[in-house]
Amino acid sequence: MAAELENGFAELRGVVKAVSVFGSARTGPASAEYAGGRAVAEALGHAGFAVITGGGPGVMEGANRGARDANALSIGLTIELPHEQETNEHVDRAVHFDYFFARKVMFVRYAAAFVALPGGFGTLDELFEALTLIQTEKIKNFPVVLVGTEYWSGLLEWLRVQLRDEGLISPMDLDLVHLTDEPDEVVDIVVRGHQAQLATLGLS
């Protein structure tokens, strides 16, 4: 695990402005989710951000492809799984992991924001990991953007009713999450968050 962390830091050295994009590996190139990942990543690329994904197929491939469309750095953090998935062809810089923990460190360490498109358990794991880090102030001014109002609205309603209204999270915790269908709105939210991060560091 220590070796994987060391290798990840070495491979990603110099990446200072990136967004981690999460989403399903099971959606095909003809799907709306794939197209959405590609459009969002392209918009982020044009705004000057590198794009980090899990490096696999589906939404991840769409996002890496969108970064390439914008001539932005396209990063894939791949991992060994029971059903092995190859690194998609749109990744410029691939880093392989055996441990989820080490991989998650890279998703956070080099990102200025997190964007989640429709996905399964892996996407939800990454989403709630990010939210927990923000809620506990281990990281600050990191926007979390959910892309796909139809897909995510049910989850957000459950969080309101079962968590917020029952007092299991604070009312403002849901303000950590932004919901949209528009790539340009994703970029606006991410840029504002990045500017706040720079201001916190005295670099704006």
TORKE-685408 format. One record per residue (C-alpha): residue number from 1; residue in one letter; z, x, y. Coordinates in Angstrom, 2 decimals, m for minus. Each point is the difference from the previous one (the first is absolute). Layout:
# residues N
<rec nr="NUM" rest="a" zz="Z" xx="X" yy="Y"/>
...
This chain:
# residues 204
<rec nr="1" rest="m" zz="0.00" xx="0.00" yy="0.00"/>
<rec nr="2" rest="a" zz="0.85" xx="2.83" yy="2.40"/>
<rec nr="3" rest="a" zz="m3.34" xx="1.63" yy="m0.78"/>
<rec nr="4" rest="e" zz="m1.84" xx="m3.25" yy="0.74"/>
<rec nr="5" rest="l" zz="1.74" xx="m0.31" yy="3.35"/>
<rec nr="6" rest="e" zz="m0.85" xx="3.59" yy="0.87"/>
<rec nr="7" rest="n" zz="m3.63" xx="m0.49" yy="m0.98"/>
<rec nr="8" rest="g" zz="m0.23" xx="m3.26" yy="1.95"/>
<rec nr="9" rest="f" zz="1.34" xx="1.63" yy="3.15"/>
<rec nr="10" rest="a" zz="m2.45" xx="2.85" yy="m0.40"/>
<rec nr="11" rest="e" zz="m3.02" xx="m2.22" yy="m0.62"/>
<rec nr="12" rest="l" zz="0.77" xx="m2.32" yy="2.92"/>
<rec nr="13" rest="r" zz="1.06" xx="2.64" yy="2.49"/>
<rec nr="14" rest="g" zz="m1.68" xx="m0.71" yy="3.32"/>
<rec nr="15" rest="v" zz="m0.24" xx="m3.77" yy="m0.48"/>
<rec nr="16" rest="v" zz="1.79" xx="m1.29" yy="3.09"/>
<rec nr="17" rest="k" zz="m1.48" xx="m3.43" yy="0.70"/>
<rec nr="18" rest="a" zz="m0.60" xx="m2.21" yy="m3.03"/>
<rec nr="19" rest="v" zz="0.58" xx="m3.50" yy="m1.35"/>
<rec nr="20" rest="s" zz="0.96" xx="m0.80" yy="m3.57"/>
<rec nr="21" rest="v" zz="m2.01" xx="m2.94" yy="m1.33"/>
<rec nr="22" rest="f" zz="1.24" xx="m1.86" yy="m3.09"/>
<rec nr="23" rest="g" zz="m1.88" xx="m2.53" yy="m2.14"/>
<rec nr="24" rest="s" zz="m1.12" xx="m1.02" yy="m3.46"/>
<rec nr="25" rest="a" zz="m1.89" xx="2.27" yy="m2.38"/>
<rec nr="26" rest="r" zz="m1.43" xx="m3.07" yy="m1.77"/>
<rec nr="27" rest="t" zz="m2.35" xx="m1.41" yy="2.61"/>
<rec nr="28" rest="g" zz="m3.70" xx="0.76" yy="m0.33"/>
<rec nr="29" rest="p" zz="m2.37" xx="1.32" yy="2.67"/>
<rec nr="30" rest="a" zz="m1.39" xx="m3.51" yy="0.54"/>
<rec nr="31" rest="s" zz="3.42" xx="m1.52" yy="0.78"/>
<rec nr="32" rest="a" zz="1.27" xx="m1.06" yy="3.40"/>
<rec nr="33" rest="e" zz="3.04" xx="2.23" yy="m0.48"/>
<rec nr="34" rest="y" zz="m2.16" xx="3.09" yy="m0.51"/>
<rec nr="35" rest="a" zz="m2.01" xx="m0.88" yy="3.12"/>
<rec nr="36" rest="g" zz="3.22" xx="m0.56" yy="1.92"/>
<rec nr="37" rest="g" zz="1.38" xx="3.39" yy="m0.97"/>
<rec nr="38" rest="r" zz="m3.25" xx="1.65" yy="1.00"/>
<rec nr="39" rest="a" zz="m0.14" xx="m1.77" yy="3.39"/>
<rec nr="40" rest="v" zz="3.64" xx="0.76" yy="0.85"/>
<rec nr="41" rest="a" zz="m0.30" xx="3.66" yy="m0.96"/>
<rec nr="42" rest="e" zz="m3.23" xx="0.41" yy="1.93"/>
<rec nr="43" rest="a" zz="1.65" xx="m1.45" yy="3.12"/>
<rec nr="44" rest="l" zz="2.99" xx="2.31" yy="m0.44"/>
<rec nr="45" rest="g" zz="m2.33" xx="2.96" yy="m0.49"/>
<rec nr="46" rest="h" zz="m1.84" xx="m0.74" yy="3.22"/>
<rec nr="47" rest="a" zz="3.40" xx="m0.11" yy="1.72"/>
<rec nr="48" rest="g" zz="0.67" xx="3.56" yy="m1.14"/>
<rec nr="49" rest="f" zz="2.15" xx="m0.57" yy="m3.08"/>
<rec nr="50" rest="a" zz="m0.41" xx="1.53" yy="m3.44"/>
<rec nr="51" rest="v" zz="0.36" xx="m2.47" yy="m2.86"/>
<rec nr="52" rest="i" zz="2.31" xx="0.54" yy="m2.98"/>
<rec nr="53" rest="t" zz="m0.29" xx="m2.11" yy="m3.16"/>
<rec nr="54" rest="g" zz="0.92" xx="0.28" yy="m3.65"/>
<rec nr="55" rest="g" zz="m3.49" xx="1.38" yy="m0.57"/>
<rec nr="56" rest="g" zz="m0.96" xx="m2.49" yy="m2.70"/>
<rec nr="57" rest="p" zz="m2.48" xx="m2.89" yy="m0.20"/>
<rec nr="58" rest="g" zz="0.12" xx="m3.43" yy="1.63"/>
<rec nr="59" rest="v" zz="1.50" xx="m0.35" yy="3.47"/>
<rec nr="60" rest="m" zz="0.88" xx="3.70" yy="m0.03"/>
<rec nr="61" rest="e" zz="m3.63" xx="0.94" yy="m0.53"/>
<rec nr="62" rest="g" zz="m1.05" xx="m2.40" yy="2.73"/>
<rec nr="63" rest="a" zz="2.43" xx="1.62" yy="2.44"/>
<rec nr="64" rest="n" zz="m1.08" xx="3.54" yy="m0.89"/>
<rec nr="65" rest="r" zz="m3.59" xx="m1.10" yy="0.41"/>
<rec nr="66" rest="g" zz="0.77" xx="m1.51" yy="3.40"/>
<rec nr="67" rest="a" zz="1.59" xx="3.25" yy="1.14"/>
<rec nr="68" rest="r" zz="m3.16" xx="1.83" yy="m1.06"/>
<rec nr="69" rest="d" zz="m2.10" xx="m2.57" yy="1.92"/>
<rec nr="70" rest="a" zz="1.89" xx="1.07" yy="3.14"/>
<rec nr="71" rest="n" zz="m0.17" xx="3.73" yy="m0.83"/>
<rec nr="72" rest="a" zz="3.79" xx="0.02" yy="m0.24"/>
<rec nr="73" rest="l" zz="2.00" xx="1.98" yy="m2.55"/>
<rec nr="74" rest="s" zz="0.27" xx="m1.98" yy="m3.25"/>
<rec nr="75" rest="i" zz="3.03" xx="0.91" yy="m2.12"/>
<rec nr="76" rest="g" zz="0.83" xx="m1.17" yy="m3.53"/>
<rec nr="77" rest="l" zz="3.43" xx="0.44" yy="m1.59"/>
<rec nr="78" rest="t" zz="m0.75" xx="m0.60" yy="m3.67"/>
<rec nr="79" rest="i" zz="2.51" xx="m0.38" yy="m2.83"/>
<rec nr="80" rest="e" zz="m0.02" xx="0.15" yy="m3.78"/>
<rec nr="81" rest="l" zz="0.22" xx="m3.54" yy="m1.42"/>
<rec nr="82" rest="p" zz="m0.22" xx="m1.47" yy="m3.53"/>
<rec nr="83" rest="h" zz="m3.44" xx="m1.34" yy="0.87"/>
<rec nr="84" rest="e" zz="m1.33" xx="3.10" yy="1.69"/>
<rec nr="85" rest="q" zz="m1.99" xx="m0.57" yy="3.15"/>
<rec nr="86" rest="e" zz="m2.37" xx="2.56" yy="1.40"/>
<rec nr="87" rest="t" zz="0.00" xx="1.06" yy="3.61"/>
<rec nr="88" rest="n" zz="m2.58" xx="m2.05" yy="1.88"/>
<rec nr="89" rest="e" zz="m3.06" xx="1.77" yy="1.36"/>
<rec nr="90" rest="h" zz="0.88" xx="m0.65" yy="3.65"/>
<rec nr="91" rest="v" zz="3.06" xx="2.28" yy="0.07"/>
<rec nr="92" rest="d" zz="m0.31" xx="3.23" yy="2.01"/>
<rec nr="93" rest="r" zz="3.38" xx="1.43" yy="m0.91"/>
<rec nr="94" rest="a" zz="1.63" xx="m0.95" yy="m3.32"/>
<rec nr="95" rest="v" zz="3.57" xx="0.81" yy="m1.00"/>
<rec nr="96" rest="h" zz="1.13" xx="m0.87" yy="m3.52"/>
<rec nr="97" rest="f" zz="3.54" xx="m1.02" yy="m1.02"/>
<rec nr="98" rest="d" zz="1.89" xx="m0.78" yy="m3.18"/>
<rec nr="99" rest="y" zz="3.09" xx="m1.31" yy="1.83"/>
<rec nr="100" rest="f" zz="0.02" xx="m3.11" yy="2.16"/>
<rec nr="101" rest="f" zz="2.85" xx="1.40" yy="2.09"/>
<rec nr="102" rest="a" zz="m1.92" xx="3.07" yy="1.10"/>
<rec nr="103" rest="r" zz="m3.09" xx="m2.09" yy="0.73"/>
<rec nr="104" rest="k" zz="1.99" xx="m2.45" yy="2.12"/>
<rec nr="105" rest="v" zz="1.35" xx="2.86" yy="2.10"/>
<rec nr="106" rest="m" zz="m3.57" xx="0.89" yy="0.92"/>
<rec nr="107" rest="f" zz="m0.91" xx="m3.59" yy="0.84"/>
<rec nr="108" rest="v" zz="2.85" xx="m0.01" yy="2.54"/>
<rec nr="109" rest="r" zz="0.10" xx="3.60" yy="1.21"/>
<rec nr="110" rest="y" zz="m3.57" xx="0.08" yy="1.28"/>
<rec nr="111" rest="a" zz="m0.38" xx="m3.59" yy="1.20"/>
<rec nr="112" rest="a" zz="0.46" xx="m1.57" yy="3.41"/>
<rec nr="113" rest="a" zz="m0.24" xx="m3.54" yy="m1.40"/>
<rec nr="114" rest="f" zz="m0.37" xx="m1.97" yy="m3.21"/>
<rec nr="115" rest="v" zz="m2.70" xx="m2.59" yy="m0.68"/>
<rec nr="116" rest="a" zz="0.14" xx="m2.23" yy="m3.08"/>
<rec nr="117" rest="l" zz="m2.90" xx="m2.06" yy="m1.28"/>
<rec nr="118" rest="p" zz="0.22" xx="m2.35" yy="m3.00"/>
<rec nr="119" rest="g" zz="1.36" xx="1.73" yy="m3.07"/>
<rec nr="120" rest="g" zz="2.36" xx="m0.18" yy="m2.96"/>
<rec nr="121" rest="f" zz="3.29" xx="1.60" yy="m0.99"/>
<rec nr="122" rest="g" zz="m0.99" xx="3.45" yy="1.25"/>
<rec nr="123" rest="t" zz="m0.95" xx="m1.32" yy="3.42"/>
<rec nr="124" rest="l" zz="3.22" xx="m2.01" yy="0.25"/>
<rec nr="125" rest="d" zz="2.03" xx="3.03" yy="m1.05"/>
<rec nr="126" rest="e" zz="m1.56" xx="2.13" yy="2.73"/>
<rec nr="127" rest="l" zz="0.36" xx="m2.79" yy="2.57"/>
<rec nr="128" rest="f" zz="3.70" xx="m0.61" yy="m0.61"/>
<rec nr="129" rest="e" zz="0.72" xx="3.71" yy="m0.23"/>
<rec nr="130" rest="a" zz="m1.44" xx="0.37" yy="3.51"/>
<rec nr="131" rest="l" zz="1.91" xx="m3.02" yy="1.32"/>
<rec nr="132" rest="t" zz="3.27" xx="1.30" yy="m1.43"/>
<rec nr="133" rest="l" zz="m0.47" xx="3.39" yy="1.65"/>
<rec nr="134" rest="i" zz="m0.66" xx="m1.69" yy="3.35"/>
<rec nr="135" rest="q" zz="2.83" xx="m2.52" yy="m0.35"/>
<rec nr="136" rest="t" zz="2.48" xx="2.80" yy="m0.74"/>
<rec nr="137" rest="e" zz="m1.40" xx="2.12" yy="2.86"/>
<rec nr="138" rest="k" zz="m1.00" xx="2.88" yy="m2.22"/>
<rec nr="139" rest="i" zz="m3.34" xx="m0.21" yy="1.81"/>
<rec nr="140" rest="k" zz="m0.59" xx="m1.56" yy="3.42"/>
<rec nr="141" rest="n" zz="m2.85" xx="m1.73" yy="1.84"/>
<rec nr="142" rest="f" zz="m2.13" xx="m0.29" yy="m3.14"/>
<rec nr="143" rest="p" zz="m2.08" xx="m3.20" yy="0.11"/>
<rec nr="144" rest="v" zz="m0.48" xx="m1.90" yy="m3.24"/>
<rec nr="145" rest="v" zz="m3.13" xx="m2.14" yy="0.11"/>
<rec nr="146" rest="l" zz="m0.91" xx="m2.55" yy="m2.66"/>
<rec nr="147" rest="v" zz="m3.72" xx="m0.76" yy="m0.07"/>
<rec nr="148" rest="g" zz="m0.90" xx="m3.40" yy="m1.45"/>
<rec nr="149" rest="t" zz="1.82" xx="m3.03" yy="1.38"/>
<rec nr="150" rest="e" zz="m0.90" xx="m2.22" yy="m2.95"/>
<rec nr="151" rest="y" zz="1.28" xx="2.54" yy="m2.51"/>
<rec nr="152" rest="w" zz="3.22" xx="1.07" yy="1.76"/>
<rec nr="153" rest="s" zz="1.18" xx="m3.23" yy="1.70"/>
<rec nr="154" rest="g" zz="1.75" xx="m1.32" yy="m3.12"/>
<rec nr="155" rest="l" zz="1.99" xx="3.20" yy="m0.41"/>
<rec nr="156" rest="l" zz="1.02" xx="m0.01" yy="3.66"/>
<rec nr="157" rest="e" zz="1.15" xx="m3.62" yy="m0.27"/>
<rec nr="158" rest="w" zz="2.08" xx="0.90" yy="m3.06"/>
<rec nr="159" rest="l" zz="1.57" xx="2.87" yy="1.92"/>
<rec nr="160" rest="r" zz="0.87" xx="m2.35" yy="2.84"/>
<rec nr="161" rest="v" zz="1.56" xx="m2.68" yy="m2.18"/>
<rec nr="162" rest="q" zz="1.59" xx="1.99" yy="m2.82"/>
<rec nr="163" rest="l" zz="1.01" xx="3.16" yy="1.86"/>
<rec nr="164" rest="r" zz="0.25" xx="m0.61" yy="3.74"/>
<rec nr="165" rest="d" zz="1.36" xx="m3.56" yy="m0.07"/>
<rec nr="166" rest="e" zz="2.49" xx="0.94" yy="m2.73"/>
<rec nr="167" rest="g" zz="1.23" xx="2.94" yy="2.05"/>
<rec nr="168" rest="l" zz="m1.21" xx="2.63" yy="m2.45"/>
<rec nr="169" rest="i" zz="m2.00" xx="1.75" yy="2.72"/>
<rec nr="170" rest="s" zz="0.42" xx="m0.02" yy="3.77"/>
<rec nr="171" rest="p" zz="m2.17" xx="m2.41" yy="2.01"/>
<rec nr="172" rest="m" zz="m1.76" xx="2.89" yy="1.72"/>
<rec nr="173" rest="d" zz="m0.91" xx="1.68" yy="m3.29"/>
<rec nr="174" rest="l" zz="m3.06" xx="m2.21" yy="m0.35"/>
<rec nr="175" rest="d" zz="m1.16" xx="1.26" yy="3.37"/>
<rec nr="176" rest="l" zz="m0.74" xx="3.27" yy="m1.78"/>
<rec nr="177" rest="v" zz="m3.03" xx="m1.64" yy="m1.61"/>
<rec nr="178" rest="h" zz="m3.28" xx="m0.88" yy="1.74"/>
<rec nr="179" rest="l" zz="m2.53" xx="m2.36" yy="m1.57"/>
<rec nr="180" rest="t" zz="m3.69" xx="m0.12" yy="0.89"/>
<rec nr="181" rest="d" zz="m3.54" xx="m0.29" yy="m1.31"/>
<rec nr="182" rest="e" zz="m1.60" xx="2.04" yy="2.78"/>
<rec nr="183" rest="p" zz="m0.69" xx="3.76" yy="m0.28"/>
<rec nr="184" rest="d" zz="0.12" xx="0.39" yy="3.78"/>
<rec nr="185" rest="e" zz="3.48" xx="m1.54" yy="0.07"/>
<rec nr="186" rest="v" zz="1.10" xx="2.41" yy="m2.72"/>
<rec nr="187" rest="v" zz="m1.16" xx="2.89" yy="2.17"/>
<rec nr="188" rest="d" zz="1.79" xx="m1.36" yy="3.09"/>
<rec nr="189" rest="i" zz="3.29" xx="m0.31" yy="m1.91"/>
<rec nr="190" rest="v" zz="m0.35" xx="3.45" yy="m1.57"/>
<rec nr="191" rest="v" zz="m0.90" xx="1.68" yy="3.29"/>
<rec nr="192" rest="r" zz="3.01" xx="m1.54" yy="1.78"/>
<rec nr="193" rest="g" zz="2.27" xx="1.15" yy="m2.81"/>
<rec nr="194" rest="h" zz="m1.41" xx="3.53" yy="0.11"/>
<rec nr="195" rest="q" zz="0.47" xx="0.15" yy="3.76"/>
<rec nr="196" rest="a" zz="3.64" xx="m1.08" yy="m0.45"/>
<rec nr="197" rest="q" zz="0.50" xx="2.75" yy="m2.59"/>
<rec nr="198" rest="l" zz="m1.38" xx="2.60" yy="2.39"/>
<rec nr="199" rest="a" zz="2.21" xx="m1.30" yy="2.81"/>
<rec nr="200" rest="t" zz="3.05" xx="0.29" yy="m2.24"/>
<rec nr="201" rest="l" zz="m0.92" xx="3.64" yy="m0.61"/>
<rec nr="202" rest="g" zz="m0.66" xx="0.58" yy="3.70"/>
<rec nr="203" rest="l" zz="m3.70" xx="0.63" yy="m0.66"/>
<rec nr="204" rest="s" zz="m1.64" xx="m2.96" yy="1.76"/>
